[in-house]
């Protein structure tokens, strides 16, 4: 499923666009950066409540499809600018992580 | 391809804002050199964790050297930080000495060194209390390269 379809289905706010045509394979949820480094796969969407600068680096290094910030956590302008510069999709949801994961799981499962 | 060596200084700024900049830079360099994607991914993880460790613990920062050769990528990490008291423990997943505020940022999961070892074909670490830590990691390019 393409990122832009997920954005629409889940009503995500786009903070930094990235590649919205990119195919999203699956998703990974964690707030521990090393855990994401170890466990996330390229093409995954990453769901987290971490909003600092390093999320952009982790997403870039792991070649993730994008980062979804849950619970309405607003990153700083610098983080958004960095995501734009690196071509990383940075998305925002008002939903808490658990609800967001549940909905995305349904959406990603449906296409299988 | 000739041997290509890159060296980077990890400067400690007191915040973690910059962690990942050097590994991102290294990743771009390796991609430019046409290193296999899977190898780039593994080297990126190793360098990211190294950067994170230096930023977390080594007061005067440290250095990362990356040498790209036709058959392998060597990564050398060195700092003159506090050293690791119990290497055996530090290599166990989940063992962490990071303070709480670091954990809250999502760092200090106790997975840094295990992640580095897992992604290396050769992993050597030496550490001396009060002197610093040295790591040599090798990722072979012919092995499950994709």
gemmi code that builds the backbone of each chain (N, CA, C; Angstrom):
import gemmi

chains = {
    "A": [
        ("UNK", (0.844, -1.203, 0.000), (0.000, 0.000, 0.000), (0.879, 1.253, 0.000)),
        ("UNK", (0.473, 2.221, -0.797), (1.290, 3.427, -0.881), (1.077, 4.328, 0.327)),
        ("UNK", (2.127, 5.096, 0.620), (2.089, 5.958, 1.796), (0.914, 6.925, 1.734)),
        ("UNK", (0.646, 7.456, 0.547), (-0.431, 8.464, 0.477), (-1.798, 7.855, 0.768)),
        ("UNK", (-1.959, 6.568, 0.474), (-3.223, 5.913, 0.800), (-3.379, 5.772, 2.306)),
        ("UNK", (-2.265, 5.470, 2.960), (-2.289, 5.342, 4.421), (-2.585, 6.695, 5.073)),
        ("UNK", (-1.958, 7.728, 4.536), (-2.175, 9.084, 5.051), (-3.665, 9.414, 4.996)),
        ("UNK", (-4.284, 9.039, 3.881), (-5.697, 9.340, 3.710), (-6.566, 8.483, 4.635)),
        ("UNK", (-6.269, 7.192, 4.657), (-7.079, 6.259, 5.470), (-7.059, 6.619, 6.951)),
        ("UNK", (-5.890, 7.019, 7.432), (-5.757, 7.286, 8.866), (-5.909, 8.770, 9.198)),
        ("UNK", (-6.112, 9.589, 8.187), (-6.270, 11.028, 8.416), (-5.048, 11.661, 9.054)),
        ("UNK", (-3.870, 11.301, 8.547), (-2.631, 11.819, 9.135), (-2.331, 13.218, 8.608)),
        ("UNK", (-1.755, 14.027, 9.478), (-1.318, 15.358, 9.058), (0.108, 15.247, 8.530)),
        ("UNK", (0.344, 15.812, 7.371), (1.679, 15.728, 6.766), (2.523, 16.920, 7.214)),
        ("UNK", (3.587, 16.624, 7.948), (4.499, 17.683, 8.393), (5.631, 17.858, 7.392)),
        ("UNK", (6.174, 16.736, 6.945), (7.181, 16.737, 5.877), (6.773, 15.641, 4.905)),
        ("UNK", (6.798, 15.963, 3.650), (6.146, 15.100, 2.670), (6.872, 13.784, 2.366)),
        ("UNK", (8.187, 13.848, 2.210), (8.914, 12.626, 1.840), (8.428, 12.093, 0.511)),
        ("UNK", (8.401, 10.777, 0.384), (7.961, 10.154, -0.861), (6.598, 9.495, -0.621)),
        ("UNK", (5.523, 10.216, -0.932), (4.183, 9.706, -0.617), (3.756, 8.575, -1.553)),
        ("UNK", (4.496, 8.390, -2.642), (4.170, 7.298, -3.560), (4.859, 5.999, -3.167)),
        ("UNK", (5.656, 6.084, -2.135), (6.416, 4.910, -1.737), (5.510, 3.811, -1.188)),
        ("UNK", (5.899, 2.592, -1.498), (5.170, 1.423, -1.021), (5.528, 1.175, 0.446)),
        ("UNK", (4.527, 1.055, 1.288), (4.770, 0.751, 2.707), (4.625, -0.754, 2.893)),
        ("UNK", (5.701, -1.387, 3.335), (5.673, -2.836, 3.502), (4.929, -3.261, 4.755)),
        ("UNK", (5.315, -2.645, 5.844), (4.767, -3.025, 7.141), (5.068, -1.882, 8.087)),
        ("UNK", (4.869, -2.079, 9.380), (5.156, -0.982, 10.307), (5.889, -1.500, 11.534)),
        ("UNK", (6.504, -0.592, 12.245), (7.237, -0.951, 13.459), (6.943, 0.105, 14.514)),
        ("UNK", (6.660, -0.336, 15.725), (6.366, 0.608, 16.801), (7.361, 0.448, 17.933)),
        ("UNK", (8.033, 1.538, 18.274), (8.961, 1.513, 19.397), (9.399, 2.940, 19.685)),
        ("UNK", (9.695, 3.196, 20.952), (10.241, 4.502, 21.311), (11.720, 4.405, 21.664)),
        ("UNK", (12.278, 3.204, 21.505), (13.710, 3.029, 21.763), (14.455, 3.018, 20.429)),
        ("UNK", (15.350, 3.966, 20.267), (15.998, 4.126, 18.966), (16.815, 2.891, 18.566)),
        ("UNK", (17.516, 2.313, 19.518), (18.317, 1.125, 19.212), (17.445, -0.061, 18.827)),
        ("UNK", (16.272, -0.093, 19.415), (15.338, -1.174, 19.088), (14.850, -1.017, 17.650)),
        ("UNK", (14.617, 0.215, 17.246), (14.206, 0.465, 15.860), (15.363, 0.132, 14.916)),
        ("UNK", (16.572, 0.524, 15.324), (17.748, 0.211, 14.514), (17.886, -1.302, 14.324)),
        ("UNK", (17.537, -2.035, 15.375), (17.692, -3.490, 15.308), (16.514, -4.171, 14.622)),
        ("UNK", (15.314, -3.641, 14.821), (14.143, -4.405, 14.427), (13.378, -3.953, 13.199)),
        ("UNK", (13.425, -2.663, 12.883), (12.625, -2.172, 11.759), (13.234, -2.620, 10.436)),
        ("UNK", (12.385, -2.817, 9.448), (12.845, -3.233, 8.118), (12.704, -2.066, 7.145)),
        ("UNK", (13.547, -2.048, 6.104), (13.401, -1.004, 5.082), (11.981, -1.016, 4.521)),
        ("UNK", (11.418, 0.162, 4.341), (10.066, 0.238, 3.803), (8.989, 0.191, 4.876)),
        ("UNK", (9.390, 0.025, 6.134), (8.432, 0.071, 7.243), (8.049, 1.516, 7.545)),
        ("UNK", (6.855, 1.672, 8.072), (6.438, 2.942, 8.644), (6.713, 2.843, 10.137)),
        ("UNK", (7.291, 3.872, 10.709), (7.672, 3.834, 12.130), (6.715, 4.682, 12.951)),
        ("UNK", (6.094, 4.076, 13.944), (5.157, 4.780, 14.823), (5.813, 4.999, 16.173)),
        ("UNK", (5.805, 6.246, 16.638), (6.512, 6.551, 17.872), (5.967, 7.820, 18.513)),
        ("UNK", (6.364, 8.061, 19.771), (6.077, 9.365, 20.374), (7.370, 10.150, 20.589)),
        ("UNK", (8.493, 9.606, 20.108), (9.736, 10.389, 20.150), (9.668, 11.445, 19.053)),
        ("UNK", (10.066, 12.661, 19.362), (9.907, 13.726, 18.367), (11.189, 14.521, 18.163)),
        ("UNK", (12.304, 14.041, 18.704), (13.543, 14.826, 18.590), (14.266, 14.531, 17.276)),
        ("UNK", (15.315, 15.277, 17.056), (16.040, 15.279, 15.791), (16.473, 13.890, 15.324)),
        ("UNK", (16.827, 13.029, 16.282), (17.424, 11.742, 15.916), (16.480, 10.790, 15.202)),
        ("UNK", (15.167, 11.049, 15.303), (14.238, 10.159, 14.597), (14.444, 10.249, 13.082)),
        ("UNK", (14.849, 11.431, 12.628), (15.083, 11.611, 11.183), (16.286, 10.772, 10.748)),
        ("UNK", (17.332, 10.798, 11.571), (18.534, 10.015, 11.255), (18.234, 8.523, 11.250)),
        ("UNK", (17.487, 8.077, 12.237), (17.156, 6.647, 12.313), (16.325, 6.229, 11.088)),
        ("UNK", (15.333, 7.057, 10.733), (14.485, 6.746, 9.577), (15.308, 6.699, 8.301)),
        ("UNK", (16.247, 7.637, 8.199), (17.095, 7.706, 7.010), (18.022, 6.481, 6.937)),
        ("UNK", (18.656, 6.187, 8.063), (19.619, 5.083, 8.094), (18.956, 3.745, 7.820)),
        ("UNK", (17.736, 3.584, 8.304), (17.035, 2.310, 8.115), (16.198, 2.299, 6.849)),
        ("UNK", (16.237, 3.408, 6.106), (15.479, 3.492, 4.861), (13.989, 3.195, 5.095)),
        ("UNK", (13.435, 3.849, 6.117), (12.024, 3.627, 6.450), (11.136, 4.444, 5.517)),
        ("UNK", (9.876, 4.018, 5.394), (8.949, 4.725, 4.504), (8.514, 6.055, 5.107)),
        ("UNK", (8.626, 6.168, 6.417), (8.255, 7.413, 7.069), (8.098, 7.230, 8.567)),
        ("UNK", (7.853, 8.352, 9.251), (7.657, 8.318, 10.697), (6.296, 8.913, 11.014)),
        ("UNK", (5.516, 8.196, 11.823), (4.239, 8.734, 12.269), (4.341, 9.049, 13.757)),
        ("UNK", (4.154, 10.307, 14.089), (4.170, 10.715, 15.486), (2.748, 10.596, 16.030)),
        ("UNK", (2.614, 9.865, 17.130), (1.289, 9.632, 17.707), (0.984, 10.655, 18.793)),
        ("UNK", (-0.259, 10.639, 19.261), (-0.684, 11.431, 20.422), (-0.478, 12.933, 20.239)),
        ("UNK", (-0.407, 13.346, 18.987), (-0.284, 14.780, 18.696), (1.022, 15.415, 19.131)),
        ("UNK", (2.093, 14.621, 19.295), (3.362, 15.227, 19.720), (3.969, 16.034, 18.564)),
        ("UNK", (4.176, 17.310, 18.827), (4.664, 18.230, 17.793), (6.184, 18.323, 17.822)),
        ("UNK", (6.835, 17.983, 16.716), (8.284, 18.168, 16.669), (8.617, 19.642, 16.440)),
        ("UNK", (9.867, 19.998, 16.684), (10.283, 21.388, 16.453), (10.400, 21.656, 14.948)),
        ("UNK", (10.456, 22.924, 14.616), (10.635, 23.334, 13.222), (11.915, 22.743, 12.628)),
        ("UNK", (12.947, 22.669, 13.465), (14.242, 22.143, 13.001), (14.100, 20.687, 12.568)),
        ("UNK", (13.336, 19.933, 13.339), (13.149, 18.514, 13.017), (12.377, 18.374, 11.701)),
        ("UNK", (11.344, 19.177, 11.541), (10.547, 19.141, 10.314), (11.426, 19.523, 9.115)),
        ("UNK", (12.232, 20.560, 9.299), (13.112, 21.026, 8.219), (14.112, 19.934, 7.838)),
        ("UNK", (14.640, 19.252, 8.848), (15.613, 18.188, 8.597), (14.956, 17.028, 7.826)),
        ("UNK", (13.739, 16.703, 8.225), (13.017, 15.627, 7.551), (12.794, 15.987, 6.087)),
        ("UNK", (12.440, 17.244, 5.843), (12.247, 17.698, 4.461), (13.541, 17.584, 3.673)),
        ("UNK", (14.617, 18.035, 4.301), (15.933, 18.005, 3.661), (16.355, 16.579, 3.297)),
        ("UNK", (16.048, 15.636, 4.185), (16.467, 14.251, 3.971), (15.433, 13.440, 3.187)),
        ("UNK", (14.301, 14.067, 2.870), (13.268, 13.368, 2.111), (12.538, 12.301, 2.914)),
        ("UNK", (12.433, 12.534, 4.220), (11.737, 11.591, 5.099), (10.322, 12.088, 5.371)),
        ("UNK", (9.330, 11.238, 5.149), (7.954, 11.626, 5.441), (7.753, 11.672, 6.953)),
        ("UNK", (7.278, 12.811, 7.438), (7.014, 12.985, 8.862), (5.521, 13.278, 9.008)),
        ("UNK", (4.826, 12.384, 9.697), (3.370, 12.471, 9.755), (2.905, 12.553, 11.196)),
        ("UNK", (1.744, 13.156, 11.383), (1.258, 13.379, 12.741), (-0.164, 12.857, 12.895)),
        ("UNK", (-0.389, 12.196, 14.032), (-1.739, 11.732, 14.356), (-2.092, 12.193, 15.764)),
        ("UNK", (-3.354, 12.516, 15.968), (-3.790, 12.908, 17.315), (-4.057, 11.677, 18.176)),
        ("UNK", (-4.158, 10.535, 17.545), (-4.493, 9.304, 18.271), (-3.330, 8.823, 19.133)),
        ("UNK", (-3.658, 8.227, 20.269), (-2.590, 7.590, 21.058), (-2.007, 6.410, 20.273)),
        ("UNK", (-0.820, 6.018, 20.651), (-0.069, 4.989, 19.923), (-0.883, 3.686, 19.749)),
        ("UNK", (-1.527, 3.253, 20.805), (-2.233, 1.965, 20.756), (-3.332, 1.963, 19.692)),
        ("UNK", (-4.166, 3.005, 19.713), (-5.245, 3.104, 18.736), (-4.687, 3.229, 17.322)),
        ("UNK", (-3.635, 4.021, 17.190), (-3.020, 4.238, 15.884), (-2.471, 2.918, 15.315)),
        ("UNK", (-1.792, 2.166, 16.171), (-1.248, 0.864, 15.750), (-2.378, -0.057, 15.298)),
        ("UNK", (-3.439, -0.101, 16.078), (-4.565, -0.971, 15.764), (-5.143, -0.653, 14.400)),
        ("UNK", (-5.342, 0.637, 14.138), (-5.925, 1.044, 12.863), (-4.997, 0.752, 11.691)),
        ("UNK", (-3.718, 1.056, 11.877), (-2.767, 0.817, 10.791), (-2.625, -0.679, 10.508)),
        ("UNK", (-2.667, -1.463, 11.579), (-2.576, -2.917, 11.421), (-3.708, -3.419, 10.536)),
        ("UNK", (-4.904, -2.938, 10.808), (-6.060, -3.332, 10.000), (-5.882, -2.943, 8.534)),
        ("UNK", (-5.427, -1.714, 8.338), (-5.249, -1.199, 6.970), (-4.201, -2.025, 6.220)),
        ("UNK", (-3.076, -2.303, 6.877), (-1.994, -3.042, 6.210), (-2.360, -4.507, 6.002)),
        ("UNK", (-3.122, -5.064, 6.928), (-3.534, -6.461, 6.813), (-4.516, -6.660, 5.663)),
        ("UNK", (-5.385, -5.661, 5.516), (-6.440, -5.733, 4.515), (-5.879, -5.942, 3.108)),
        ("UNK", (-4.742, -5.277, 2.853), (-4.194, -5.352, 1.487), (-3.524, -6.693, 1.210)),
        ("UNK", (-3.225, -7.450, 2.282), (-2.531, -8.738, 2.074), (-3.457, -9.781, 1.450)),
    ],
    "B": [
        ("UNK", (38.441, -1.279, -7.302), (38.304, -0.126, -6.419), (39.441, -0.106, -5.402)),
        ("UNK", (40.002, 1.052, -5.245), (41.063, 1.176, -4.244), (40.464, 1.299, -2.847)),
        ("UNK", (41.340, 1.143, -1.886), (40.907, 1.324, -0.506), (40.587, 2.805, -0.273)),
        ("UNK", (39.433, 3.062, 0.279), (39.019, 4.437, 0.548), (38.829, 4.583, 2.050)),
        ("UNK", (39.464, 5.595, 2.602), (39.379, 5.778, 4.050), (38.718, 7.118, 4.377)),
        ("UNK", (37.771, 7.081, 5.299), (37.125, 8.310, 5.739), (37.246, 8.400, 7.247)),
        ("UNK", (37.464, 9.586, 7.723), (37.579, 9.745, 9.160), (36.641, 10.844, 9.649)),
        ("UNK", (36.027, 10.607, 10.764), (35.055, 11.546, 11.303), (35.307, 11.754, 12.792)),
        ("UNK", (35.174, 12.991, 13.221), (35.268, 13.278, 14.646), (33.872, 13.441, 15.205)),
        ("UNK", (33.603, 12.722, 16.276), (32.328, 12.900, 16.957), (32.560, 13.893, 18.079)),
        ("UNK", (32.018, 15.082, 17.917), (32.196, 16.117, 18.919), (31.015, 16.058, 19.867)),
        ("UNK", (31.322, 16.123, 21.133), (30.221, 16.042, 22.087), (29.665, 17.437, 22.348)),
        ("UNK", (28.394, 17.616, 22.029), (27.799, 18.947, 22.143), (26.953, 19.096, 23.398)),
        ("UNK", (26.788, 18.020, 24.140), (25.985, 18.096, 25.356), (24.530, 17.765, 25.094)),
        ("UNK", (24.147, 17.707, 23.831), (22.796, 17.248, 23.513), (22.935, 16.128, 22.489)),
        ("UNK", (21.819, 15.471, 22.200), (21.898, 14.366, 21.245), (21.415, 14.780, 19.864)),
        ("UNK", (21.145, 16.067, 19.731), (20.602, 16.573, 18.469), (21.382, 16.074, 17.253)),
        ("UNK", (22.684, 16.016, 17.397), (23.523, 15.712, 16.238), (23.783, 14.229, 16.027)),
        ("UNK", (23.378, 13.399, 16.984), (23.637, 11.967, 16.822), (22.913, 11.458, 15.584)),
        ("UNK", (23.652, 10.831, 14.713), (23.061, 10.334, 13.474), (23.568, 11.093, 12.261)),
        ("UNK", (24.099, 12.301, 12.500), (24.595, 13.089, 11.365), (25.766, 12.398, 10.689)),
        ("UNK", (26.696, 11.889, 11.503), (27.885, 11.260, 10.943), (27.530, 9.933, 10.274)),
        ("UNK", (26.681, 9.146, 10.926), (26.322, 7.870, 10.289), (25.544, 8.098, 8.995)),
        ("UNK", (24.736, 9.169, 8.964), (24.020, 9.499, 7.729), (25.021, 9.868, 6.630)),
        ("UNK", (26.039, 10.628, 7.034), (27.099, 11.025, 6.100), (27.849, 9.793, 5.562)),
        ("UNK", (28.172, 8.865, 6.477), (28.886, 7.641, 6.088), (28.019, 6.818, 5.133)),
        ("UNK", (26.733, 6.748, 5.441), (25.817, 5.985, 4.580), (25.829, 6.541, 3.149)),
        ("UNK", (25.758, 7.876, 3.054), (25.769, 8.506, 1.729), (27.061, 8.203, 0.982)),
        ("UNK", (28.184, 8.288, 1.701), (29.494, 8.002, 1.101), (29.540, 6.582, 0.526)),
        ("UNK", (29.093, 5.620, 1.335), (29.126, 4.216, 0.897), (28.222, 3.997, -0.307)),
        ("UNK", (27.065, 4.659, -0.306), (26.152, 4.528, -1.449), (26.800, 5.080, -2.717)),
        ("UNK", (27.475, 6.221, -2.562), (28.186, 6.816, -3.701), (29.224, 5.860, -4.270)),
        ("UNK", (29.865, 5.128, -3.361), (30.927, 4.204, -3.782), (30.365, 2.909, -4.352)),
        ("UNK", (29.049, 2.780, -4.322), (28.413, 1.601, -4.885), (28.496, 0.370, -3.997)),
        ("UNK", (28.665, 0.581, -2.705), (28.679, -0.555, -1.776), (27.266, -1.153, -1.715)),
        ("UNK", (27.193, -2.456, -1.614), (25.920, -3.177, -1.636), (24.974, -2.664, -0.534)),
        ("UNK", (23.700, -2.604, -0.840), (22.710, -2.018, 0.079), (22.702, -2.668, 1.452)),
        ("UNK", (22.755, -3.983, 1.437), (22.704, -4.714, 2.696), (23.921, -4.401, 3.573)),
        ("UNK", (25.058, -4.229, 2.914), (26.289, -3.893, 3.638), (26.196, -2.475, 4.182)),
        ("UNK", (25.681, -1.559, 3.351), (25.511, -0.166, 3.779), (24.623, -0.116, 5.024)),
        ("UNK", (23.572, -0.907, 4.986), (22.632, -0.928, 6.111), (23.325, -1.372, 7.393)),
        ("UNK", (24.114, -2.420, 7.276), (24.786, -2.923, 8.486), (25.828, -1.948, 9.011)),
        ("UNK", (26.597, -1.365, 8.095), (27.617, -0.394, 8.517), (26.938, 0.819, 9.152)),
        ("UNK", (25.800, 1.237, 8.591), (25.069, 2.386, 9.132), (24.663, 2.147, 10.582)),
        ("UNK", (24.170, 0.951, 10.849), (23.733, 0.620, 12.207), (24.925, 0.666, 13.164)),
        ("UNK", (26.022, 0.060, 12.729), (27.226, 0.032, 13.566), (27.694, 1.456, 13.873)),
        ("UNK", (27.730, 2.302, 12.849), (28.208, 3.672, 13.043), (27.250, 4.498, 13.887)),
        ("UNK", (25.949, 4.266, 13.714), (24.969, 5.006, 14.510), (25.133, 4.684, 15.998)),
        ("UNK", (25.257, 3.416, 16.298), (25.399, 3.019, 17.703), (26.720, 3.548, 18.284)),
        ("UNK", (27.751, 3.574, 17.443), (29.041, 4.094, 17.893), (28.932, 5.581, 18.226)),
        ("UNK", (28.273, 6.306, 17.327), (28.061, 7.729, 17.542), (27.295, 7.980, 18.826)),
        ("UNK", (26.269, 7.173, 19.019), (25.423, 7.327, 20.188), (26.220, 7.084, 21.462)),
        ("UNK", (27.024, 6.035, 21.451), (27.825, 5.724, 22.637), (28.815, 6.831, 22.960)),
        ("UNK", (29.463, 7.345, 21.925), (30.437, 8.414, 22.151), (29.723, 9.640, 22.735)),
        ("UNK", (28.574, 9.989, 22.138), (27.834, 11.160, 22.607), (27.331, 10.985, 24.033)),
        ("UNK", (26.987, 9.744, 24.362), (26.458, 9.479, 25.696), (27.549, 9.522, 26.768)),
        ("UNK", (28.693, 8.958, 26.424), (29.645, 8.671, 27.503), (31.011, 9.363, 27.405)),
        ("UNK", (31.480, 9.629, 26.208), (32.860, 10.126, 26.085), (32.876, 11.648, 26.125)),
        ("UNK", (33.342, 12.182, 27.225), (33.274, 13.623, 27.435), (33.998, 14.441, 26.382)),
        ("UNK", (35.130, 13.917, 25.920), (35.894, 14.674, 24.932), (35.622, 14.200, 23.507)),
        ("UNK", (34.542, 13.449, 23.334), (34.194, 12.983, 21.997), (35.053, 11.803, 21.572)),
        ("UNK", (35.091, 11.549, 20.286), (35.852, 10.404, 19.800), (35.944, 10.432, 18.289)),
        ("UNK", (36.466, 9.357, 17.735), (36.655, 9.307, 16.284), (36.091, 8.027, 15.693)),
        ("UNK", (35.604, 8.163, 14.473), (35.171, 6.996, 13.708), (35.924, 6.994, 12.387)),
        ("UNK", (36.585, 5.885, 12.082), (37.264, 5.723, 10.799), (36.564, 4.620, 10.017)),
        ("UNK", (36.346, 4.877, 8.769), (35.725, 3.864, 7.921), (36.634, 3.623, 6.725)),
        ("UNK", (37.013, 2.371, 6.509), (37.849, 2.032, 5.361), (37.078, 1.069, 4.472)),
        ("UNK", (36.854, 1.500, 3.232), (36.098, 0.679, 2.290), (37.051, -0.019, 1.346)),
        ("UNK", (36.973, -1.327, 1.279), (37.797, -2.108, 0.365), (36.895, -2.979, -0.496)),
        ("UNK", (37.447, -3.552, -1.566), (36.603, -4.340, -2.463), (35.887, -5.497, -1.751)),
        ("UNK", (36.533, -6.056, -0.732), (35.946, -7.235, -0.098), (35.389, -6.996, 1.296)),
        ("UNK", (35.596, -5.796, 1.838), (35.121, -5.569, 3.217), (35.068, -4.090, 3.562)),
        ("UNK", (34.376, -3.792, 4.639), (34.380, -2.446, 5.204), (34.873, -2.566, 6.648)),
        ("UNK", (35.936, -1.810, 6.953), (36.466, -1.775, 8.318), (35.950, -0.524, 9.015)),
        ("UNK", (35.537, -0.686, 10.261), (35.110, 0.471, 11.046), (35.928, 0.489, 12.331)),
        ("UNK", (36.601, 1.596, 12.558), (37.367, 1.762, 13.789), (36.721, 2.878, 14.594)),
        ("UNK", (36.446, 2.592, 15.857), (35.854, 3.608, 16.728), (36.766, 3.754, 17.935)),
        ("UNK", (37.110, 4.977, 18.279), (37.947, 5.146, 19.472), (37.546, 6.396, 20.234)),
        ("UNK", (37.592, 6.283, 21.542), (37.366, 7.468, 22.372), (38.254, 7.377, 23.599)),
        ("UNK", (38.439, 8.527, 24.240), (39.182, 8.500, 25.504), (38.218, 8.799, 26.651)),
        ("UNK", (37.055, 8.189, 26.542), (36.017, 8.342, 27.563), (36.310, 7.519, 28.807)),
        ("UNK", (35.302, 7.284, 29.623), (35.507, 6.651, 30.935), (35.854, 5.160, 30.878)),
        ("UNK", (35.665, 4.546, 29.717), (35.903, 3.102, 29.635), (34.713, 2.320, 30.166)),
        ("UNK", (34.705, 1.032, 29.859), (33.572, 0.185, 30.267), (34.037, -0.742, 31.381)),
        ("UNK", (33.330, -0.700, 32.498), (33.772, -1.438, 33.679), (33.650, -2.941, 33.469)),
        ("UNK", (32.501, -3.366, 32.968), (32.272, -4.795, 32.799), (31.838, -5.072, 31.353)),
        ("UNK", (32.819, -5.402, 30.528), (32.550, -5.586, 29.100), (31.546, -6.701, 28.851)),
        ("UNK", (31.679, -7.747, 29.637), (30.795, -8.897, 29.435), (29.335, -8.504, 29.641)),
        ("UNK", (29.109, -7.708, 30.682), (27.750, -7.223, 30.951), (27.295, -6.267, 29.856)),
        ("UNK", (28.220, -5.392, 29.448), (27.867, -4.373, 28.446), (27.467, -4.994, 27.113)),
        ("UNK", (27.955, -6.207, 26.870), (27.625, -6.889, 25.611), (26.281, -7.615, 25.694)),
        ("UNK", (25.690, -7.641, 26.891), (24.396, -8.315, 27.035), (23.263, -7.359, 26.660)),
        ("UNK", (22.351, -7.811, 25.801), (21.229, -6.949, 25.431), (20.448, -6.511, 26.663)),
        ("UNK", (20.136, -5.222, 26.737), (19.314, -4.720, 27.832), (20.096, -4.144, 28.986)),
        ("UNK", (21.402, -4.465, 29.043), (22.215, -3.898, 30.128), (22.567, -2.465, 29.778)),
        ("UNK", (22.249, -1.531, 30.675), (22.502, -0.126, 30.386), (22.932, 0.605, 31.642)),
        ("UNK", (23.841, 1.555, 31.472), (24.235, 2.393, 32.601), (23.768, 3.832, 32.368)),
        ("UNK", (22.933, 4.024, 31.347), (22.491, 5.381, 31.005), (21.506, 5.915, 32.048)),
        ("UNK", (21.594, 7.215, 32.343), (20.656, 7.807, 33.309), (19.230, 7.900, 32.756)),
        ("UNK", (18.291, 8.139, 33.665), (16.866, 8.104, 33.308), (16.499, 9.086, 32.190)),
        ("UNK", (17.025, 10.287, 32.258), (16.620, 11.291, 31.244), (17.047, 10.849, 29.854)),
        ("UNK", (18.100, 10.063, 29.794), (18.557, 9.535, 28.507), (17.582, 8.471, 28.006)),
        ("UNK", (17.120, 7.638, 28.942), (16.142, 6.605, 28.575), (14.871, 7.226, 28.015)),
        ("UNK", (14.466, 8.349, 28.628), (13.219, 8.991, 28.200), (13.283, 9.493, 26.762)),
        ("UNK", (14.488, 9.757, 26.287), (14.649, 10.186, 24.895), (14.704, 8.996, 23.945)),
        ("UNK", (14.651, 7.811, 24.512), (14.671, 6.630, 23.667), (16.070, 6.093, 23.428)),
        ("UNK", (17.039, 6.635, 24.173), (18.413, 6.121, 24.088), (18.674, 5.223, 25.289)),
        ("UNK", (19.837, 4.612, 25.290), (20.237, 3.866, 26.481), (19.440, 2.602, 26.703)),
        ("UNK", (19.016, 1.976, 25.598), (18.210, 0.764, 25.720), (19.057, -0.456, 26.074)),
        ("UNK", (20.365, -0.267, 26.122), (21.226, -1.407, 26.401), (21.356, -2.325, 25.201)),
        ("UNK", (21.192, -1.749, 24.028), (21.268, -2.551, 22.809), (22.353, -2.074, 21.858)),
        ("UNK", (23.054, -1.038, 22.246), (24.052, -0.438, 21.362), (25.146, -1.407, 20.960)),
        ("UNK", (25.893, -1.881, 21.939), (26.996, -2.799, 21.630), (26.497, -4.123, 21.037)),
        ("UNK", (25.424, -4.722, 21.604), (24.912, -5.953, 20.971), (24.498, -5.737, 19.507)),
        ("UNK", (23.883, -4.568, 19.222), (23.524, -4.262, 17.826), (24.763, -4.196, 16.933)),
        ("UNK", (25.808, -3.607, 17.473), (27.044, -3.477, 16.695), (27.639, -4.846, 16.407)),
        ("UNK", (27.657, -5.676, 17.441), (28.227, -7.013, 17.283), (27.413, -7.853, 16.294)),
        ("UNK", (26.092, -7.737, 16.426), (25.205, -8.520, 15.581), (25.389, -8.196, 14.093)),
        ("UNK", (25.697, -6.936, 13.823), (25.815, -6.513, 12.424), (27.236, -6.634, 11.883)),
        ("UNK", (28.173, -7.060, 12.732), (29.565, -7.204, 12.315), (29.885, -8.665, 12.008)),
        ("UNK", (30.830, -8.883, 11.078), (31.361, -10.231, 10.875), (32.514, -10.472, 11.829)),
        ("UNK", (33.261, -9.400, 12.100), (34.311, -9.453, 13.112), (34.064, -8.283, 14.046)),
        ("UNK", (34.094, -8.535, 15.329), (33.851, -7.456, 16.290), (34.837, -7.586, 17.439)),
        ("UNK", (35.715, -6.586, 17.566), (36.697, -6.600, 18.650), (36.532, -5.327, 19.469)),
        ("UNK", (36.479, -5.499, 20.768), (36.345, -4.327, 21.628), (37.336, -4.431, 22.780)),
        ("UNK", (38.040, -3.343, 23.008), (38.904, -3.283, 24.177), (38.565, -1.999, 24.919)),
        ("UNK", (38.605, -2.087, 26.227), (38.238, -0.918, 27.008), (39.031, -0.910, 28.296)),
        ("UNK", (39.455, 0.276, 28.684), (40.213, 0.381, 29.920), (39.603, 1.513, 30.733)),
        ("UNK", (39.323, 1.236, 32.005), (38.718, 2.248, 32.865), (39.586, 3.488, 32.933)),
        ("UNK", (38.971, 4.627, 32.706), (39.695, 5.896, 32.777), (40.507, 6.223, 31.537)),
        ("UNK", (40.603, 5.258, 30.616), (41.430, 5.474, 29.423), (40.593, 5.628, 28.154)),
        ("UNK", (39.593, 4.775, 28.039), (38.761, 4.870, 26.845), (38.424, 3.515, 26.257)),
        ("UNK", (37.777, 3.556, 25.120), (37.285, 2.335, 24.481), (37.671, 2.336, 23.012)),
        ("UNK", (38.063, 1.164, 22.515), (38.383, 1.003, 21.094), (37.580, -0.156, 20.525)),
        ("UNK", (37.052, 0.075, 19.349), (36.291, -0.974, 18.677), (36.783, -1.123, 17.249)),
        ("UNK", (36.933, -2.352, 16.815), (37.208, -2.625, 15.407), (36.134, -3.583, 14.926)),
        ("UNK", (35.439, -3.151, 13.905), (34.367, -3.978, 13.353), (34.625, -4.176, 11.866)),
        ("UNK", (34.369, -5.374, 11.402), (34.531, -5.666, 9.970), (33.221, -6.214, 9.418)),
        ("UNK", (32.825, -5.679, 8.285), (31.677, -6.226, 7.567), (32.187, -6.690, 6.205)),
        ("UNK", (32.113, -7.996, 5.956), (32.590, -8.531, 4.666), (31.563, -8.279, 3.569)),
        ("UNK", (32.050, -7.868, 2.409), (31.134, -7.492, 1.331), (30.677, -8.687, 0.512)),
        ("UNK", (31.424, -9.779, 0.577), (31.029, -10.933, -0.228), (29.967, -11.797, 0.458)),
        ("UNK", (29.761, -11.515, 1.744), (28.856, -12.349, 2.523), (27.425, -11.813, 2.450)),
        ("UNK", (26.511, -12.616, 2.063), (25.094, -12.283, 1.833), (24.895, -10.835, 1.383)),
        ("UNK", (25.735, -10.417, 0.442), (25.580, -9.078, -0.110), (24.374, -9.037, -1.043)),
        ("UNK", (23.590, -7.988, -0.914), (22.414, -7.873, -1.783), (22.277, -6.457, -2.301)),
    ],
}
model = gemmi.Model(1)
for chain_id, residues in chains.items():
    chain = gemmi.Chain(chain_id)
    for i, (resn, *xyz) in enumerate(residues, 1):
        res = gemmi.Residue()
        res.name, res.seqid = resn, gemmi.SeqId(i, " ")
        for name, pos in zip(("N", "CA", "C"), xyz):
            atom = gemmi.Atom()
            atom.name, atom.element = name, gemmi.Element(name[0])
            atom.pos, atom.b_iso = gemmi.Position(*pos), 0.0
            res.add_atom(atom)
        chain.add_residue(res)
    model.add_chain(chain)
structure = gemmi.Structure()
structure.add_model(model)
structure.setup_entities()
